Amino acid sequence: AFCRGRIVRVPKGPLIRVVGTEVAIPCSVSDYDGPSEQNFDWEFSRDTDFVRIVSTWDSTFTSEEYQKRVGRGDIKLRRSSNDAVELVIRNIQPADQGRYKCSTPSTDATVQGNYDAEVQVKVISDGLSVSGSKARSSASLRLSEGDSFKLRCSASTTSPEHTHLHVTWQVRSGSSWRDILSLTHEGKFQPGPGYEERYRSGDVRLDTGANDTYGLSVSQASSVDGGAYRCLVSEWVRGADGSWQKIQEKSVEIATVSIQRTEVVISTSNVSVTERDSLDLTCNITTDRSGIFQAEVMWYFSVSPDDTLSDAQLLLSMDHDSVVSDSTLISLSHVDRNSYRLLVRDVDVEDSGYYFCEAAIWVPLHNGSWHKVVERTSAPVSVVVTALEPDYDVFLNASKTPKFSDDPTELNCRITNVQDTEANIRFTVSWYYRQHLPGDDVVAEELLASMDADWTLLPGDRGRERIQNGEIIFSKKAADTFSLRIQWTSESDRGDYFCVISAWSRHRNNSWVKSKDVTSAPVNIFWATQDYTLTVEAVKLKPFFVAGHTFEMTCKVSSKNIKTPRYSVLITAEKPLADQSNPNGTTRIISLSQDSVVRLEDWTDQTRVDGVVLEKVQENEFRYRMYQTQVSDAGLYRCVVTAWSPGGGGMWREAVNGLSNPIQIDFQTSGPVFNVSVHSDNPTIYQGEVADLLCIITMEGMPLEPDDMSFDVSWFAVRSFALDREPILLASLDRRGIVTQSRRNGSSDLSVERISPLEFRLRVHGCEDHDFGNHYCVVTPWVRSATGVWQREPDIKAKPLFLSVKMDVLNAFKYPLLIGIGLATAIGLLSCLIGYCSSRWCCKKEVQETRRERCRLMSMEMD
């Protein structure tokens, strides 16, 4: 088990093969040295001596008796990898029975392991026979969709070995064969791909019978079952290693099956009928079924051609017993054996849409019950019902026109040239007004009032209050004449008027549906009048403010040629194009009527209902305030002033309109304004202590929730007093809480933490002298917008804070000084002791000195 050597492997024998088949004997080598691609030699022996067959590297290796078979390709080597080959023998014969040896030349540094291996091959006779049904009629079957059919084949073997048969039924509808159902050599049923559900339901079965027959039964045949059917039989034997090996395979084509598909179609494609006519559709069932069957037919209606049966409306149905569901205006009749007619009488415009039929074929069973074999749905047919439109003209004239303001105006809308109208047609009118402008300016018409099919008056938005007060009167003077009367006409009523006459048709359910609209030519109402002048000036009271503060402006009004005027004021805002809240660009905020009634117009911010105020300061001066302004309030603000003068009937009439100059609200930032500062309680510390630096963020303007803002904080240091060096990145903390530190040379350490939503702390542990310098933080705010997208704000740099690191002289020199004094004292005492001892005992000597006289001249030896 602990040795390693070359191993040559062949299958464990004996290998049982059938005469006349192709045999492939694999051989592989492992655990070898040398090149990756190995060579192989094959030899054969019937008794004791081996004969050389073929080699992968020596073309002269083949013996003479095998040269012809190798030259024809009947025997060849097929390499499957660098370390494996297969010996392929085509049309193996009994003479090829014997031992086959696979050898590999040595490429190893040392000889260890095995370099060849043998396998015994046994050749048996072909005892497998496969045949189809003896009946000639089974060669070609023509069936209808939903029928059943059975196919049989016989398979047996007389092999002397213990072999098992594997039977598979296949069908070919194109160029390839598909497996239907198999009885494996292990005795298991195995359905092919796509046939699992039909096998479980019993529609596809494989039955075994006497005389080694295998039958295929198919129920509920469909179009996919058409094609050529064959019986594929393979013979399997269990090898010496316990695995199953396929030794041969045969097939026989049994029959060709064609399935006649049942089609359901409607005889016509697209149908166009006139209202109140009859709609006639026929559903045809195409089938060649000759036996007894009954059809079930159902007609459906849908508005869209893509609707499914569950979305469509069931009109009428006939079951397989010819029982028709009840309906008043729709009938279903059986025209012939395969045709069913749908008749819809007195069609209406609402009957326009798509019609389709669904048919099911039922056949009787042996027990007397009926069984559904196929179901089909036709393609939808488009049906267009054209309405009967009456023919008429409309004429509009003014019976009374104003000469001055407050004069009455009366218009008559008359129906003329009425033709081809029925008793169940009625007419209604709608009145429209269009402001008359010079030039090519287009102004949309405004609805004054309209009538529904019951002649009920429905006022429009324009002049609704005047209609309710009776100032504008609508009436029907005759069966063909409608009138509009304005009791007191004002300058705002000048413009074009026109009427629209609508024709309504009564339907089967007694409902009225509009069938036609005819518009009259416009009539212009205009008279000469004095020119009114109105001047509006807007003034911004506070020149500078930021988001969150109060915006305030006044509107001063001056007018001429207006008698005792009163003013109504409307504040409008023109937002930037990026503001999608109002696509038109102008928003009506708040208004003050001439009666001093305040009304919020398009101001929909529920949290700031009281955030806007419009008040009257003087008769001709108005003040507008907006509290707690936001960035979304940016834009141009104007005062729209309308001058009113007393009109007829005690009502106020509009004289002239005026527009002020714009006042702009502009914010420099798109959100809150952030400020950053660095703070430390003790900017001067001693070596070894901990320095605490706080990066404090403050906000101005619109407040934000903590979850809607986040910050990237980076700490820098400049190691100088005058900020004349490059800053050094100390550490950073991103908005996801990930801390990044730069590489440090000293022994001090850093830590960065967030202590509150707007405060971040930097700590320098074990400060050293090189930790001094100007320290500051750089903050990158991230703000989440209303749409949930995080937006990066510009970086904000704090003012540097100088951190001073001092040395504690007493603590620094206390221990070194005590140690030095102690050592110096000890060494001094030891030196004195050594000198005393040396002079006392070791260096003692008698010195004889000659006495000299004290003379002026000294002895010569003194030189």
ABEGO torsion letter per residue (X at the ends): XABBBBBBBBBBOBBBBBBGBBBBBBBBBBGBBEBABBBBBBBBBABABBBBABBAABAAABBAAAAAAAAAGABBBBBABAABBBBBBBGBBAAABEBBBBBBBBABABBBEBABBBBBBBBBBBABBBBBBABAAAABBBBBBGBBBBBBBBBBBABABBBBBBBBBBBBABABBBBABBBBAAGBBBBBBGAAAAAAAGABBBBBBBGGBBBBBBBGBBAAABEBBBBBBBBBBBBAAGBBBBABBBBBBABBBBBBBBBBBBABBBBBBBBGBBBBBBBBBBBABABBBBBBBBBBBBABAABBAAABBBABBBBAAGBBBBBAABBBBBABAABBBBBBBGBBAAABEBBBBBBBBBBBBAAGBBBBABBBBBBBBBBBBBBBBBBBBBBBBBABBBABBGBBBBBBBBBBGBBGBBAABBBBBBBBBBBBBBEABBBBBBBABBBBAAGBBBBBABGAAAAAAGABBBBBABAABBBBBBABBBAAABEBBBBBBBBBBBBAAGBBBBABBBBBBBBBBBBBBBBBBBBBBBBBABABBBBGBBBBBBBBBBBBGBBGBBBBBBBBBBBBAABAABAAGBBBABBBBAAGBBBBBABABAAAAAABBBBBABAABBBBBBBGBBAAABEBBBBBBBBBBBBBGGBBBBABBBBBBBBBBBBABABBBBBBBBBBABABBBBGBBBBBBBBBBBBEBBBBAAABBBBBBBBBBBBAAGABBBBBABBBBAAGBBBBBBBABABBBBBBBABAABBBBBBBGBBAAABEBBBBBBBBBBBBAAGBBBBBBBBBBBBBBBBBBBBAAAAAAAAAAAAAAAAAAAAAAAAAAAAAAAAAAABBBBBBBBBBBBABBBAAAX
